Amino acid sequence: MSQALIADVNASNFQQVVIDNSHHLPVLVDFWAPWCGPCKSVMPILEKLANEFAGLFLLAKINIDENDELANQFAVRSVPTFRLFKNGQSVAELTGGLPEAEFRKLLEAHIERPSDSLRAQAQQAFDQGELNQAVGLLREAAELDPSNYKVQLDLVQMYLQTGQLEDATKLFNQLPTEAQTAPEAKSVMGIISFAQAVAEGEDISVIQAKLKDNPDDVTALYGLACFLALHSEYEKAMQAFLKVFMLDRDYQEGGARKNLIKLFDMLAVSEAELVKTYRRKFQSLLY
Protein backbone atom coordinates (compact mmCIF):
# COMPACT_ATOMS: atom_id res chain seq x y z
CA MET A 1 0.00 0.00 0.00
CA SER A 2 1.32 3.46 -0.93
CA GLN A 3 2.24 5.83 1.86
CA ALA A 4 1.90 9.58 2.28
CA LEU A 5 4.69 11.64 0.73
CA ILE A 6 5.66 14.48 3.09
CA ALA A 7 9.02 16.24 3.17
CA ASP A 8 10.68 19.18 4.89
CA VAL A 9 12.31 21.34 2.23
CA ASN A 10 15.13 23.87 2.30
CA ALA A 11 17.33 25.62 -0.26
CA SER A 12 19.68 22.68 -0.59
CA ASN A 13 17.05 20.08 -1.49
CA PHE A 14 14.38 22.27 -3.15
CA GLN A 15 15.46 21.36 -6.68
CA GLN A 16 15.38 17.64 -5.99
CA VAL A 17 12.32 17.41 -3.78
CA VAL A 18 10.08 19.97 -5.48
CA ILE A 19 11.20 20.62 -9.05
CA ASP A 20 12.49 17.17 -10.01
CA ASN A 21 9.60 15.32 -8.36
CA SER A 22 7.04 17.62 -9.97
CA HIS A 23 7.83 16.00 -13.32
CA HIS A 24 6.35 12.77 -11.95
CA LEU A 25 3.54 13.91 -9.65
CA PRO A 26 2.06 17.16 -8.29
CA VAL A 27 4.03 18.79 -5.46
CA LEU A 28 2.12 21.01 -3.03
CA VAL A 29 4.50 23.44 -1.30
CA ASP A 30 3.39 24.82 2.06
CA PHE A 31 5.22 28.03 3.03
CA TRP A 32 4.68 28.31 6.78
CA ALA A 33 6.15 29.79 9.97
CA PRO A 34 6.20 28.59 13.60
CA TRP A 35 4.55 31.79 14.85
CA CYS A 36 1.64 31.57 12.35
CA GLY A 37 -1.66 30.41 13.86
CA PRO A 38 -3.43 29.61 10.56
CA CYS A 39 -0.35 27.62 9.49
CA LYS A 40 -0.78 25.35 12.50
CA SER A 41 -4.49 24.86 11.82
CA VAL A 42 -3.94 24.00 8.16
CA MET A 43 -1.02 21.60 8.62
CA PRO A 44 -3.16 18.70 9.97
CA ILE A 45 -5.52 19.13 7.01
CA LEU A 46 -2.67 18.85 4.51
CA GLU A 47 -1.20 15.85 6.29
CA LYS A 48 -4.61 14.16 6.32
CA LEU A 49 -4.92 14.69 2.56
CA ALA A 50 -1.37 13.43 2.01
CA ASN A 51 -2.33 10.24 3.84
CA GLU A 52 -5.62 9.94 2.01
CA PHE A 53 -4.10 10.40 -1.45
CA ALA A 54 -1.16 8.18 -0.40
CA GLY A 55 1.56 8.80 -2.95
CA LEU A 56 -0.50 10.69 -5.54
CA PHE A 57 1.04 14.04 -4.55
CA LEU A 58 3.96 15.20 -2.45
CA LEU A 59 3.54 17.68 0.41
CA ALA A 60 6.64 19.87 0.74
CA LYS A 61 6.85 22.04 3.87
CA ILE A 62 9.05 25.14 3.88
CA ASN A 63 9.66 27.09 7.09
CA ILE A 64 10.14 30.66 5.83
CA ASP A 65 11.99 31.70 9.01
CA GLU A 66 14.72 29.24 8.08
CA ASN A 67 14.45 29.66 4.31
CA ASP A 68 13.86 33.32 3.60
CA GLU A 69 15.67 33.05 0.25
CA LEU A 70 13.02 30.60 -1.02
CA ALA A 71 10.24 32.81 0.33
CA ASN A 72 11.72 35.79 -1.52
CA GLN A 73 12.26 33.77 -4.69
CA PHE A 74 8.57 32.90 -4.84
CA ALA A 75 7.33 36.30 -3.61
CA VAL A 76 5.72 34.91 -0.46
CA ARG A 77 4.21 37.96 1.25
CA SER A 78 2.19 36.21 3.93
CA VAL A 79 1.79 32.78 5.43
CA PRO A 80 0.45 30.30 4.95
CA THR A 81 1.00 30.39 1.18
CA PHE A 82 0.64 27.30 -0.99
CA ARG A 83 2.10 26.66 -4.43
CA LEU A 84 1.32 23.63 -6.56
CA PHE A 85 4.13 22.53 -8.90
CA LYS A 86 3.79 20.34 -11.99
CA ASN A 87 6.45 19.67 -14.62
CA GLY A 88 8.87 22.04 -12.93
CA GLN A 89 6.47 25.00 -12.88
CA SER A 90 4.20 26.62 -10.32
CA VAL A 91 0.69 26.09 -11.73
CA ALA A 92 -1.59 27.22 -8.87
CA GLU A 93 -1.51 29.22 -5.64
CA LEU A 94 -3.64 29.50 -2.52
CA THR A 95 -3.20 31.68 0.56
CA GLY A 96 -4.58 31.75 4.09
CA GLY A 97 -6.12 29.30 6.52
CA LEU A 98 -8.47 27.66 4.04
CA PRO A 99 -10.89 24.76 4.67
CA GLU A 100 -10.17 21.22 3.53
CA ALA A 101 -12.56 21.52 0.59
CA GLU A 102 -10.38 24.16 -1.07
CA PHE A 103 -7.24 22.02 -0.91
CA ARG A 104 -9.17 18.96 -2.05
CA LYS A 105 -10.53 20.87 -5.05
CA LEU A 106 -7.03 22.05 -5.98
CA LEU A 107 -5.54 18.56 -5.73
CA GLU A 108 -8.37 16.80 -7.56
CA ALA A 109 -7.85 19.13 -10.53
CA HIS A 110 -4.21 18.09 -10.93
CA ILE A 111 -3.85 14.56 -9.60
CA GLU A 112 -3.85 11.66 -12.04
CA ARG A 113 -5.34 8.65 -10.31
CA PRO A 114 -4.66 5.07 -11.39
CA SER A 115 -8.38 4.33 -11.27
CA ASP A 116 -9.40 7.05 -13.73
CA SER A 117 -8.69 4.96 -16.84
CA LEU A 118 -10.86 2.18 -15.42
CA ARG A 119 -13.63 4.69 -14.75
CA ALA A 120 -13.45 5.79 -18.38
CA GLN A 121 -13.60 2.16 -19.57
CA ALA A 122 -16.57 1.53 -17.28
CA GLN A 123 -18.46 4.51 -18.67
CA GLN A 124 -17.78 3.34 -22.22
CA ALA A 125 -19.05 -0.14 -21.39
CA PHE A 126 -22.16 1.33 -19.75
CA ASP A 127 -22.86 3.54 -22.78
CA GLN A 128 -22.74 0.39 -24.91
CA GLY A 129 -25.29 -1.34 -22.70
CA GLU A 130 -22.80 -3.58 -20.89
CA LEU A 131 -23.88 -2.89 -17.31
CA ASN A 132 -22.26 -5.97 -15.77
CA GLN A 133 -18.94 -5.19 -17.43
CA ALA A 134 -19.16 -1.56 -16.29
CA VAL A 135 -19.87 -2.59 -12.69
CA GLY A 136 -16.98 -5.05 -12.77
CA LEU A 137 -14.58 -2.37 -13.99
CA LEU A 138 -15.72 0.01 -11.27
CA ARG A 139 -15.24 -2.64 -8.61
CA GLU A 140 -11.73 -3.20 -9.95
CA ALA A 141 -11.12 0.56 -9.80
CA ALA A 142 -12.37 0.68 -6.20
CA GLU A 143 -9.97 -2.07 -5.16
CA LEU A 144 -7.09 -0.34 -6.93
CA ASP A 145 -7.86 3.10 -5.49
CA PRO A 146 -10.14 2.87 -2.41
CA SER A 147 -9.90 6.60 -1.64
CA ASN A 148 -11.31 7.67 -5.01
CA TYR A 149 -14.94 8.28 -4.07
CA LYS A 150 -15.74 9.21 -7.69
CA VAL A 151 -15.70 5.49 -8.49
CA GLN A 152 -18.59 4.91 -6.08
CA LEU A 153 -20.44 7.97 -7.37
CA ASP A 154 -20.13 6.55 -10.90
CA LEU A 155 -21.72 3.33 -9.70
CA VAL A 156 -24.53 5.22 -7.94
CA GLN A 157 -25.29 7.06 -11.19
CA MET A 158 -25.33 3.83 -13.18
CA TYR A 159 -27.77 2.29 -10.71
CA LEU A 160 -29.98 5.36 -11.03
CA GLN A 161 -29.90 5.32 -14.82
CA THR A 162 -30.96 1.67 -14.84
CA GLY A 163 -33.81 2.20 -12.39
CA GLN A 164 -32.12 0.59 -9.39
CA LEU A 165 -33.13 3.34 -6.98
CA GLU A 166 -32.86 1.25 -3.81
CA ASP A 167 -29.31 0.08 -4.63
CA ALA A 168 -28.27 3.61 -5.60
CA THR A 169 -29.64 5.15 -2.41
CA LYS A 170 -28.11 2.46 -0.20
CA LEU A 171 -24.67 2.84 -1.79
CA PHE A 172 -24.77 6.64 -1.63
CA ASN A 173 -25.72 6.61 2.05
CA GLN A 174 -22.72 4.37 2.77
CA LEU A 175 -20.23 6.80 1.23
CA PRO A 176 -17.98 8.85 3.54
CA THR A 177 -18.96 12.42 4.34
CA GLU A 178 -16.36 13.93 2.02
CA ALA A 179 -17.89 11.98 -0.87
CA GLN A 180 -21.47 12.94 -0.04
CA THR A 181 -20.53 16.61 0.23
CA ALA A 182 -18.25 16.74 -2.84
CA PRO A 183 -19.31 19.02 -5.72
CA GLU A 184 -19.90 15.98 -7.93
CA ALA A 185 -22.31 14.56 -5.38
CA LYS A 186 -24.80 17.42 -5.72
CA SER A 187 -25.99 16.07 -9.05
CA VAL A 188 -26.27 12.53 -7.67
CA MET A 189 -28.22 13.71 -4.60
CA GLY A 190 -30.57 15.63 -6.86
CA ILE A 191 -31.16 12.65 -9.14
CA ILE A 192 -31.87 10.39 -6.14
CA SER A 193 -34.36 12.90 -4.81
CA PHE A 194 -36.20 13.23 -8.14
CA ALA A 195 -36.13 9.46 -8.64
CA GLN A 196 -37.75 8.96 -5.24
CA ALA A 197 -40.42 11.54 -6.04
CA VAL A 198 -41.20 9.88 -9.36
CA ALA A 199 -41.29 6.41 -7.78
CA GLU A 200 -43.77 7.62 -5.16
CA GLY A 201 -45.90 9.60 -7.60
CA GLU A 202 -48.39 8.73 -10.33
CA ASP A 203 -47.39 7.23 -13.66
CA ILE A 204 -46.35 9.78 -16.26
CA SER A 205 -49.25 8.78 -18.55
CA VAL A 206 -51.72 9.59 -15.75
CA ILE A 207 -49.97 12.90 -15.10
CA GLN A 208 -50.12 13.86 -18.78
CA ALA A 209 -53.81 12.97 -18.98
CA LYS A 210 -54.60 15.14 -15.95
CA LEU A 211 -52.68 18.08 -17.40
CA LYS A 212 -54.55 17.71 -20.69
CA ASP A 213 -57.81 18.14 -18.78
CA ASN A 214 -56.44 20.85 -16.48
CA PRO A 215 -53.08 22.52 -17.31
CA ASP A 216 -53.09 24.13 -13.85
CA ASP A 217 -53.33 20.88 -11.86
CA VAL A 218 -50.61 21.59 -9.29
CA THR A 219 -50.11 17.98 -8.25
CA ALA A 220 -49.72 16.82 -11.84
CA LEU A 221 -47.44 19.73 -12.68
CA TYR A 222 -45.21 18.91 -9.74
CA GLY A 223 -45.02 15.26 -10.77
CA LEU A 224 -44.22 16.27 -14.34
CA ALA A 225 -41.45 18.60 -13.17
CA CYS A 226 -39.83 15.82 -11.12
CA PHE A 227 -40.10 13.42 -14.07
CA LEU A 228 -38.49 15.96 -16.42
CA ALA A 229 -35.68 16.67 -13.96
CA LEU A 230 -34.98 12.96 -13.58
CA HIS A 231 -34.75 12.56 -17.35
CA SER A 232 -32.41 15.56 -17.79
CA GLU A 233 -35.05 17.82 -19.37
CA TYR A 234 -33.78 20.55 -17.11
CA GLU A 235 -35.23 23.67 -18.71
CA LYS A 236 -38.69 22.13 -19.03
CA ALA A 237 -38.43 20.98 -15.41
CA MET A 238 -37.56 24.50 -14.26
CA GLN A 239 -40.50 25.90 -16.24
CA ALA A 240 -42.85 23.41 -14.61
CA PHE A 241 -41.54 24.12 -11.10
CA LEU A 242 -41.88 27.86 -11.71
CA LYS A 243 -45.51 27.35 -12.72
CA VAL A 244 -46.15 25.30 -9.58
CA PHE A 245 -44.58 28.07 -7.52
CA MET A 246 -46.81 30.68 -9.17
CA LEU A 247 -49.94 28.61 -8.61
CA ASP A 248 -49.21 27.49 -5.05
CA ARG A 249 -45.85 28.36 -3.54
CA ASP A 250 -46.64 26.38 -0.38
CA TYR A 251 -47.40 23.13 -2.20
CA GLN A 252 -45.44 20.20 -0.74
CA GLU A 253 -44.04 22.56 1.92
CA GLY A 254 -42.44 24.79 -0.68
CA GLY A 255 -41.35 21.88 -2.85
CA ALA A 256 -41.17 23.95 -6.05
CA ARG A 257 -38.77 26.42 -4.45
CA LYS A 258 -36.64 23.68 -2.90
CA ASN A 259 -36.40 21.74 -6.14
CA LEU A 260 -35.56 24.81 -8.20
CA ILE A 261 -32.68 25.54 -5.82
CA LYS A 262 -31.67 21.88 -6.06
CA LEU A 263 -31.54 22.14 -9.85
CA PHE A 264 -29.56 25.37 -9.65
CA ASP A 265 -26.99 23.65 -7.44
CA MET A 266 -26.84 20.56 -9.66
CA LEU A 267 -26.31 22.57 -12.83
CA ALA A 268 -24.26 25.51 -11.54
CA VAL A 269 -21.21 24.43 -13.54
CA SER A 270 -22.53 22.35 -16.44
CA GLU A 271 -25.47 24.65 -17.33
CA ALA A 272 -24.34 28.00 -15.94
CA GLU A 273 -26.28 30.18 -18.41
CA LEU A 274 -29.49 28.19 -17.99
CA VAL A 275 -29.19 28.49 -14.21
CA LYS A 276 -28.53 32.21 -14.47
CA THR A 277 -31.63 32.73 -16.62
CA TYR A 278 -34.01 30.76 -14.42
CA ARG A 279 -32.55 32.01 -11.18
CA ARG A 280 -33.41 35.50 -12.40
CA LYS A 281 -36.96 34.41 -13.34
CA PHE A 282 -37.41 32.78 -9.93
CA GLN A 283 -36.10 35.81 -8.04
CA SER A 284 -38.53 38.04 -9.93
CA LEU A 285 -41.39 35.99 -8.49
CA LEU A 286 -40.16 36.31 -4.92
CA TYR A 287 -40.58 40.07 -4.65
N, C-alpha and C positions, 0 to 999 in steps of 0.2 A: 504493500500500500504506500502511495506517495505521501511525503511529509511536507509540512509547511516550509517555505523558503523565506527566511528572515535573516537579515545581515546588518551589522553595524558598519557604516561606511565612513571613510575619511579620504583625504586628498590622495593618499598613497594607493588606495585600492579602488577608487571611484571608477577609473577606466575599466578595470576588470569586472567589478561587481555590477556596475550599472550599464555602462556603454556596451561592453562585449556581450553580456547576458541578454541585453535588450534585442539582440539579433535573433534570439531563440524564443523568448517569451517576454511579455510585458513586465516592466520593472516600475513599481510605484515607489517614488522617493518621498520620504516624510522628513521635511526640515522642521526640527523641533528644538526646544530648549528646556532645561531642568526647571526654570522658574515660571514656565508657561502653564497656566491652569488648563486651558482648552487642549493643549498638547497631551496632558496626562489623561484627559477624559476620552480623547480620540484613540490613543494608543491601543487600549484593549479591543476596540472595535476593529482596528486594522489587523491585529494579531488573530482575532476570531476569524476574519475573512481569509487570512493567510492559511489558517488551519482548515477552513471549510473548502477552499479552492485547492488546497494540498498540491503544490507544485505547478499550478497553472499560471501563477505570477510570482514575482519576487518582491518582497517588502524590504526596502533599503532605508535604514534610519540614519539621519545625519544630524548630529548635535551641532547647532550653529555656533555655540559658545566655543567649541573646540575646533570648528572648521569654518571660520569666518571667510576664508578665501573661496570656498565653494558657495557659500551664501551670497557673496558678492558676485561671483561668476554667473549665478542664475537669478540675480536681481531679487533676492528674497528680502522683502521689506517688512514682513510681519510673520509671526508663527502662530499656529502651524500653517505651513504651505506645503502643497503636495504637487509633485510633477510626475506624470506618467511617461515613460520612455519606451519607444518601440523602434527597432532598426537604427539605433544610435541617436535618435532624435527625440526631443521633448514634444509630445503630441497633445497633451492636455494638462490643465492646471486647476486645482481647487485651493481655496483658502478658508481658514477658520475652523471652529469646532462643529463640523457638520454631522448630521445623523448618518446612521449606517446605510440608509437607502441611497444616499448620494454617492457613497463610495461603491456600493454594489452596482449602481447604474453605470458608473464610470468603468468599472472592471468588466462588466458583462459586454460592454460595447467593444472591448478590445481583446478579450480572452478567446482563444480558439480551443474549444473543448473536444476531446476525443469522441464524444458521443454525438456531436453535431452531424457528422456524415451519416450515421445510422438514423438519426431523426429525419434527415432528408430522404433517405431510402425508404423509410417507413411511410412518409407522406406520399411518395411516388407510388408505392404499393397500394396505399389506401385509395388514391385517386383512380387507380386501375381496377378497383373493386376487390382487391385482395386483402380483406380485413385481417384474416388470421396471420398472414405474412407480416402485415404492418404491426400487429400487436407483438408478434415474436421479435421483430427488430427493435421495438421500443423496450421490450423486456431485456434484450441483450444490451441496449444502451444504458438502461438503468443499472444493470450489474457492473458495467464498465465504468460508469460515472454516477455513483449514487447521489452526489450532491447537486446534480443538474435537475432541478425541479421542473424545467421546461419539458423534460421527457414525460413526466407524469401528467402535465397539463395537456400535452399532445394526445395522450391516451384518453383523458377526460373528454376532449373535444371529439375524438373519434367515436367514443361511446354515445355522445350526444347526437352526432350526425347520423348514427345508425339506430336511434330510438331507444338506446339502453340508458334511460334516465336514472334508474335506480343504481346501476353500476357506476355511472358518472358521478352522481351525487355522493355515493359512498366513498369513492376514491378521492374526490376533491376534499371531503371533510377529513380525510386521513392525512392530507398533506401538511407539512410544517407551516407555521405562521408566516414565515418569510415567503413561502410559495403562494399562500392564499392572499397575501397583501401585495404581491408583485404587480407591476403595471399590466403584464400579460394576463393576469388572473381576472382583471375587471371584465374582460370580454367573456371569459368562461363563466364567471358568476352570473353575469347578465343572461347568458344563454340558458343556464340551469334554471334561473328564475322564470324566464319566459316559457321554458319547456314544462315546468311544473304547472304554470297557469293554464297552458294549453291542455295538458293532461287532465286537469281538474275541471275544465270548462266543457262547453258543448262542442259537437263536431262542427267542422268548418262549413259543411253543407247546410246545417241547421242555422248557423250564424248568418250565412249569406241569404238564406230564405227570409229570415226575420228582417234583415236590413232592406231587402227588396220591398217588403210590406211597409216598413217604417225606417227610413234612413237615419232617424234620430233615436233609435233604440240604444240607450246607453250601454246596457249589458252586452248586447251584440257587438257594438262598436269597440268596446273594451276587449272582448274576446278576439275580434278581428285584428286589433292593434298588436296583441300579444302574439298571435299567429304570424303576422307579417314580420315582427321583430325576430321571431325564432327562425324564419326562413330568409333572413337577411334582406328583406324589403324595407330597408331602414327609413327611407323618406316617407313611404306610404304609412309606415307604422307611426312615425312622428305626427303626420297629418291626422291620423285617426285618434291618437292620444290627445292632440290639441282640441279636436272636436269634442271628445269626452269631457275635457277640462272646461270647455265653454258651456257645455250643456249641464254638467253637474261636477263642480270641482271637488266635492266631498265624496264622490262615488268611490267605494272600496278604500275608504279612509285616505283620500287623496292619492289614489293609485295612479291616476294619469300623470300627476306632477312627479311622483316618485319614479315612475318608469321613464318619463322624459329625461329626468336627470341621470337615470341609469344608462340610457342610450347615449347621452352626451358624454358620460365618462367612458363608455365602451369605445366610442368612435372619435375621441378627442384627437388622436393622432392620425388614424387611417382615413377619416372623413372630416377633416378639420373645417372645410368650407361649409359642408352640410350642417355640421354642428353649430357653426357661427350663425348661419341663416335662421335655423329653427330655435336657437337660444334667444335670438332677437325677437322672433315672433312670440315665443312663450313669455318673455319679459314684458312685452307690450300688453299682454293679457292680465298681468299681475297688478298693474297700476291704472 
